[in-house]
Amino acid sequence: MASTSGSRHDGVTERIRNATITLYNENNSLLGEVRKATSLMKEVAVDLERDNQSQMVMKLEDAAMQLSEAYGDCTHYSSSIESIGNSYQPGTELTDFKKLLEGEFVKAKAASSSVPQKESLMRQFREAVWNVHHAGEPMPGEEQEDIIMTSTQCNLLNITCPLSGKPVTELADPVRSVDCKHIYEKKAIMAYINKSKNKNGRCPVAACPKILKAAKVVCDPLLRVEIDEMRSMNKQSSRPNVIEDCTGLDEEENER
């Protein structure tokens, strides 16, 4: 009888775990869409700023701020869902999952009052608009060091695959560990994990203690969005050199 009860208990726990994984992925897909929308709004705001449409830019900034607030809440919900999936154990009474999720949300928000990604979204929006007419100048209330630090912020934990050595922006099939969040080329990491079946399949990133499992190394909904953002940042940082080179070419043509 005890064995039957224990198997039911494990079955319920597994179903809840699977349900939270599905919800977690769906919520992260929403986070990805919010980031795409904010990036599009940033591009529109830059075009409007070039046309000196300041009022429209301000309205877009207000809308982007609302999106970033929603992004912060969704991030806390992702943490809450993940926490429930990792720790839930059925009791003798029916579980009020709505109440449980709300409680976890409050705890997640209290534990992390700020969401770095949310702050980064608005920082990038304002910086892009500011640079239309003030490129290279500190934004009001900031020093030059602040600009360098925030303009190079990246949400990716590692920028090169520890196995192939390729930058993550050049990976053909990028995947990320669910546990440690490190990024790899899929073919390389799967071969590494398969060779480690009878050993410790430790993450190949130096000093990372996490043990990798094939089922938990995936292309999560946010990964490609974050890689695209990094490509965009790399293009922006290299743009001054491109402009300088083009100017040089123009001068040579004029001399001819």
Secondary structure, 3 states (H helix, E strand, C coil): CHHHHHHHHHHHHHHHHHHHHHHHHHHHHHHHHHHHHHHHHHHHHHHHHHCCCHHHHHHHHHHHHHHHHHHHHHHHHHHHHHHHHHHCCCCCCCCCHHHHHHHHHHHHHHHCCCCHHHHHHHHHHHHHHHHHHHCCCCCCCCCHHHHHHHHCCCCCCCCECCCCCCEHHHCCCEEEECCCCCEEEHHHHHHHHHHCCCCCCECCCCCCCCECCHHHEECCCCHHHHHHHHHHHHHHHHHHHHHHHHHHHHHHHHHC
